[in-house]
């Protein structure tokens, strides 16, 4: 039976209300968090995080940067914890200026408890001054995602030390990878320039990358756009349960030495504070941070074309049995596909005549995937494969874009449209409420 939704516009102010790709609802579904960008880029020039009440439309400012310029520091990509009234977002390094602007290696994760707005809590520690500090990283953390229980956080990571070294050593590259953080305060030396900061969480890299992957191997030179597997992990083939794991896209080289993205899983131990024998969690002046002891990285897809389509983060069903990603079908249409975290056969989920246009999300009950396609909001039954168009097809500049994001109770979808007001267009927030 089709699900029926009613569309309403929630925000109207003449500035941007830009939603992250997931986790924008407060735990009680009363608030939605966003940044004030008016386009998909521009985090470095954006200075505010706000939230809006789902019922009343009341806006509550949560944070403003100090000394904001076009060079930074910048904030954006805000998410709500699924367990606590706290939001987390990208924050550029506080001393950003023309010489050292916002960038991939110059950002960190900052939280705000909604009861204490404008009081930033630095989550991941940063230390770019030798000697480096275990539990602190040396660069830019980005696109933070809370685990199902709200206790851990995953993110993509670029290393400042490797970026600087690459300027004098052509064999070295700044390679994007995946990291996680768990509760545990980390203190670093105060460099007096606001480059370093303490953190409330202990961070570690959990995906191994290399500058020159061997063609046809499982080596990767980029790990990106990850997602936690299940609300409580997943069941392995031997029946045991892996409590914490992340699925991510990894760029491999095929036999023709062409770069394609495949699906990887990294199993994460309950304790990431211990280095592997001979390893350095904090990295060195000439090497990137090593993986903690007990981390196991596995490639689980071996395809001809790899992951394709618009940028999207991997999503998994709450029971952890299926990882969803996008690729082209035999007709060249971008569809949603699924694969088990244990590997095996790939199944097709959507069978539309048109390509998906943005990130995907899975409903809290695990039954539906939501997305924007054909200039409309869609949902598709993951098991039934039946697609439902929830908004009329819109050929104007006010068509939905980005992601369609579920509330925690699964009864609301939030998404963005660009709405004209006088001579300008502003990114506004819209809701689809289930009847």
N, C-alpha and C positions, 0 to 999 in steps of 0.2 A: 504494500500500500504506500503510495507516495507520501513523503513528509511535506507538510505545508508550513511555509514561513511567510512572515510579513516584514517588508523592508521599511526601515525608518532612518532618517539622518540624525546623528547624535551630536555632531559638532558643527559650528557655524562661524566661528571667529575668523577674521582675515589673516590667518597664518597657517602654516602646515601642521598636520596632525598625523604623523607618519608612524604606521604600525610596524613592529618587528614581524618576522615571519612566523612566530609562534609564541606561546606562553604570555599573552598580553592581559589575561583576566586575573584579577585578584582571587585568592582562594575561595572567597564567598561569592564570586561573580558579581560583586557590586561595583567594581571599578575596572577601567581599562587604562593601561599605561601606554604612552607614546612619546616620541620626541617631536620637535617642532620643525623638522625639515620639510621643505616643500618639493623635494625631488629625491630620487633614489641615492644620489651621492651626497656630498655636502656635510658629512658628520663633522669635519674639521671646522666648519663655519657655523655650526649650530650650537646654541648655548643653553637650551632649556629642555627639561624633562617634566612632563605634566601627567595627570591622570584625570579621567572624566567619569562621573557617576553614570552607570548604565540606566538608572531609572529617571534621574532628574536632569541629566546633562550638565550638572554643576562641574566646573573645572577647578582642580586643586593643583597649583604649582608644587613641584617636589624639589627641584634643584635648578640653579643657574650657575654657570661657570663664572669665574672672576677674570677680568681683563680679557674678555673674548675679542679676538680679531679674526681676520680672514685666514690667519696662519694657525689658529687654534686657541685654546686647547681642544674644544669641541666635545660634544656628547651625542650619543645616539644608540639605536638598537636596544631599546629597553624591554626587559622581561620581568614578569612577576613570579616570585617563588610560588610553587604549588602548595606550600605548607605554612608559610608565614606572610604577614603583611609587609613584605619587603620587595623592592625592585632592584634590578641589577642592570647596568648599562656600560657601554664603552665610554671611557673618559680619556681624552688626550693628555699627554704629559703636561703638567701644569705650567712649565716655563716656556711653552711653545712661543716661537717668534719667527721672524722672516728667515733667519739662519737655520733654525731647527723647528720646522713646522710639524703639525700633525702628520703622522704617516704610519705605515704598517708596523714599524718597530717602535713607535712612540705612542702607545696607548695602553691602558690598563682597565681593570674591571672595578667599578665603584658601586656600592649598594646604598640605598636610602631606605630606612624604616619609615613607613608612611606616617607613623605617629611623631616622627622627628624629622620633618622636611628640612632641607638645606644643611643637614649634618652628614657629610659624606663618610662612608666607611670603605676604606681601601681593602679589597678582598684579596687580590693576589699581590704578593710582595714583588718589588722590582729592584735589582741591584746590578748596575753596569760598571761597578768599580771593583777591580780585583783587590783582595781575594773575593770570589763570588760566594754566594750563600746557598746551601741546600734548602730547597723549598721556595726559593725566590727564583724568578726567571729574569731574563735580560732583554726584554724587548716589548713586543706588542701583543696583547691578548685581545680577542675579538670574537663577536658573535657568541656570547655566553648563553649556555642552556643548562637549566637546572635538571638534576636527576629526578626520577619520579617521586622520591621521598623528600626532595628539597634539601638534601644534605650535601650533595656533591655538585660540582659545576664542570661542564666541559666547554672547550673553546678552541678556536684555531690560534696559531702562534707563529710569529716571525721574530727571529733573534737579532737584536741590535748588534751584538758583538760580531756575529757572522756577517752581517750587512757591512759593517765597517771594514772587516778583514777582506771582504770581496773586492774592495776598492784598490787593494795593493797586491792581492793574490788571485789571479784569474782562475785558479783551480777551485776556489771557494765560491759558493753561491748562498744567498739568503733563501732558504727553502722553507715554504710554509709546511707546518705540521700540526698535530693535534696534541692538546694537553688537557689535564684535569686538575681540579683542586678539591681538597677535603678540609674540614675544620682543623685548625691548628695554627696558632699565631706564629708568624715569622718576623724576626727583627733584623734589619739590615743597617749598615752604617749610614749616617746622615751625611750626604755629600755637600750640603749647603746650597745646592742648586736646584733642588726639587726634581732631579733625575731619578733618584732612588726613593722608594717608599716602603714602609712596613706593610704587612698584610695580615688579615685575620685568618687566612687559609694557607695551607701548604700546597704548593703547585709542583707538578712534574710532567714532563713530556711523555706521551704514551704511544707515539707512532714513530717508527724509524724511517728516516729518509736518507737518500744518498745522491750526490751530484750527478753520477753517471750510471743509471740503472742498466744492468745487463739485458740486452734484448731477449725477449722470451722468458725472462725470469719474473719472480714475484717482487723484485726490488722496485721502489718508487722514489720519485724525486719531488712529490708533493702529496700531502695528506690534507683533506679539506672537507668542509660541509658535512659534519658528523651529526649523529644523533644517538642518544642513550637507547640501549636495547631493552624494551619492556619497562614496566613500572617497577619490576623487581628482578630484572635480568632475564635469563632464558635457561631452558633445559637442554643439556648436552645430550649427545647420542647415547652416552653410557647411563643416562638417567639422573646424573648429578646436576646440581643447579649452579650456574655461574651468576653470582649476585650482582656484579657490576661489569658492564661491557659497553663498548661504544662501536657503532658501525660508522664507517667513513668511506669517502671516495679517495682512491689513490691512483696517481698517474703512473702507469707502467709503460714500458716500451714493448711493442709486439715484435714478432720475428722480422718484420720489415723495418724495425727501428722507428716506427710511428708511435706517437704518444696517444694513448687512450686511457680513460678513467674506468677502473673496475671497483667492485665492492670489497671492502676489507672489514674485518672485525678484530678488535683488540680487547682481550680479556684482562681485567684489572683486578689486582688483589685488594683485600680490605685495607692494607697498609701500603702506602706508596712512599714512605719515608726512608726506605732502605735501598741503597744502590746495589746493582748487580756487582759481582766480584770484579774489581779493577775499574769499575765505572765511576762516573762523577755526575750525580744528579744536577749539579749546578753548572756543569760544563767547565771548559778551560778557556784560556785566551785564544786557543787555536781549534777548539772542537765545540760542537753544540752539546747541549745537555743530553746525558744518557738516560735510557729508560730505567725505571725502578725494577728491582728484583721481582720476579713473578709475573711481569707483563708478557702476554703472548699475543703476537700479531699474526693474523691469518688472512690470506686471500680466499674469497669464497665464490667469485664469479670469474669465468674464463669465456669471454664472448668475442665476437668478431668486431663489433663496432664500439663496445663499451657504453658507459652512461652517456646520454645525450639530452639536449633540450636546454631550457632556461635554467639559470642557477637555482638549485634547490638543495635543501638539507635532507639527509636520509631520515625517514620516519619509520617507527616500528609499532606493531600492534601492542596493546598493553600487556598481553600475555607473553610477549617476546618471541612469538613463533614466526613472524614475518617481517622482513625489512622491505620497505617500499622505495622505489627509485624510478627515474624516468629514462626512457630510451625510445628509439624509433621502431615502429612495427614494420612489416615487410613493405607497406605502402609509403614509408617515409614519414608517417604521422607520429608525433611525440605522444606516447602513452605512459601509463603507470604500470610497472611490473613489480613482482615480489619474489623474494628468495629467503630461504631459511638462514638464520645465523650459523647453522651447521653446514651450509652449502647445499649443493644438490640442484635439482631442476628449478628453472626460472618459470614463473607463471605470469600470464598477462592479466591485469586487473581491469583496465579501461579499454573499451573498443569504440572510441568515438571516431567521427569522420574528420575531426579537426584537432590540431595540436594543443596541448596544454601550454598556458602562457606564463606560469609562475610557480612558486613553491607549493608544496602539498602539505596537508595535515590530516591526521587520523582522529576520528571521533573518540571520545573517552570510553565508549563501549566497544571500540574496536571494529565496528561494523561498516563504517563509511570512511572514504577519503574525500577531502574537500580541496577545491582548486578553482582557478580562473581559467576559462577556455571559451573560445568563440565570443569574447567580450561579455561573458556572463559568469556568475557564480554557479558552480556545479558541485554535486556530490555523487559518488558512485559507490554502490554496495561492493565491498571487498570480496564477498563470496558470491553474490548474485550477479555482479558485473553490470547491473542496471544503473544507468546514469539519469540524473534529474537536473534539469535546468531550473535554478531557483530565482534568477532575475532575468528579465527580458534581454534579448540580444541588443547591445547598444553600440552603434557605429560612430558615436560622437566621441569627443575628447573626455567626456565624463564617464566613460565605461569603467567598470571595476578593474583594478590592477593589483599586482602584488599577490598576497596570500589571503585565503579565507580561513579564519582562525576560530576554533571551537571554544566555547566557554567550558568550564570544568564540569558543569552538569549536562553538557551536550545539547542544550536547548537554544543556544544563540551562536550565530556566526558573525564575526566582525571582519570588515574589510574596508579598503580605501577607494574613494573616487576623487577626481579633480573637478571641483565645482566652481563655475564662474561667478564672481562677485564684482560688480561694476566692470572694470577693464582687466582684472586679474583673475587667475585661477588658483585656487587653494586646495591642498590635499585635506579632505574631510573624512570623518569616520562614519561609517554606516553599519547598521545592524540588521541581521535577519533573525527574527524571533519566531520560534516554532509555536504554532497555534495549538 
